[in-house]
Amino acid sequence: MWSNFIIGKYDIAVFEAFKEVEVAVRTLRGFQLTDLGTDLMSKAFKADTGPLTDMALPQSERNSMLLLFMGAIGLFKESVQSSACCFD
């Protein structure tokens, strides 16, 4: 990941970073290999039942965390994968 960043391949570096986030989320709670992208983040950070949701936070912050992870994976992993997003 760092090597791509250093040589200016920012889109690939960001994609690889969020791929690592996806793998970490999947591994932390034993999700299936078929759980991917925004669907995985939705399951993991669901505001009321997500296993990675901090229930000590207020509802609005739990919703924000869900949206943060879904949005980041959706934009920076799924979009780069489909070539709809780039960082030139």
C-alpha positions in Angstrom: 0.0 0.0 0.0 2.7 2.5 1.0 4.8 1.8 -2.1 1.8 2.7 -4.4 1.3 5.9 -2.4 5.0 6.8 -2.6 5.1 6.5 -6.3 1.9 8.5 -6.8 -0.6 5.7 -7.4 -3.0 7.2 -4.9 -6.2 5.5 -6.2 -4.5 2.0 -5.9 -3.1 2.9 -2.4 -6.6 4.1 -1.2 -8.2 1.0 -2.6 -5.7 -1.3 -0.9 -6.2 0.6 2.4 -9.9 0.1 2.4 -9.5 -3.5 1.3 -7.5 -4.0 4.5 -10.3 -2.3 6.5 -12.8 -4.7 4.9 -10.7 -7.7 5.8 -10.2 -6.5 9.3 -13.9 -5.9 9.8 -14.7 -9.3 8.4 -12.1 -11.0 10.6 -13.0 -9.3 13.8 -16.5 -10.7 14.0 -16.2 -13.8 11.8 -18.3 -12.6 8.8 -18.3 -14.7 5.7 -15.9 -14.2 2.8 -19.0 -13.4 0.7 -19.8 -10.4 3.0 -18.3 -7.5 1.1 -18.3 -3.8 0.7 -21.2 -1.6 1.9 -23.2 -4.7 2.8 -20.5 -5.9 5.2 -20.2 -2.4 6.8 -24.0 -2.3 7.2 -24.0 -5.5 9.1 -20.9 -4.7 11.2 -21.9 -1.2 12.2 -25.7 -1.4 12.2 -26.7 1.3 14.8 -28.8 -1.0 17.0 -27.3 -4.5 16.5 -23.9 -4.2 14.8 -21.2 -6.2 16.5 -18.7 -3.4 15.9 -21.1 -0.7 17.1 -20.2 1.1 20.3 -23.5 1.0 22.1 -22.2 3.5 24.6 -22.5 6.2 21.9 -25.7 8.1 21.3 -27.9 6.9 18.5 -26.9 9.8 16.2 -23.2 8.9 16.6 -23.8 5.2 16.0 -25.7 6.2 12.8 -22.9 8.5 11.8 -20.3 5.7 12.3 -22.4 3.4 10.1 -22.6 6.0 7.4 -18.9 6.8 7.6 -17.8 3.2 7.0 -20.5 2.5 4.3 -19.6 5.8 2.5 -15.9 5.3 2.7 -16.0 1.7 1.4 -18.6 2.6 -1.2 -16.6 5.5 -2.6 -13.0 4.5 -2.1 -13.1 0.8 -2.6 -16.1 -0.1 -4.7 -15.8 3.0 -6.9 -12.1 2.6 -7.5 -12.7 -1.1 -8.2 -15.1 -0.1 -10.9 -12.9 2.8 -12.1 -15.6 5.3 -11.3 -13.3 7.2 -8.9 -9.8 8.2 -9.2 -7.2 10.5 -7.5 -5.1 12.1 -10.2 
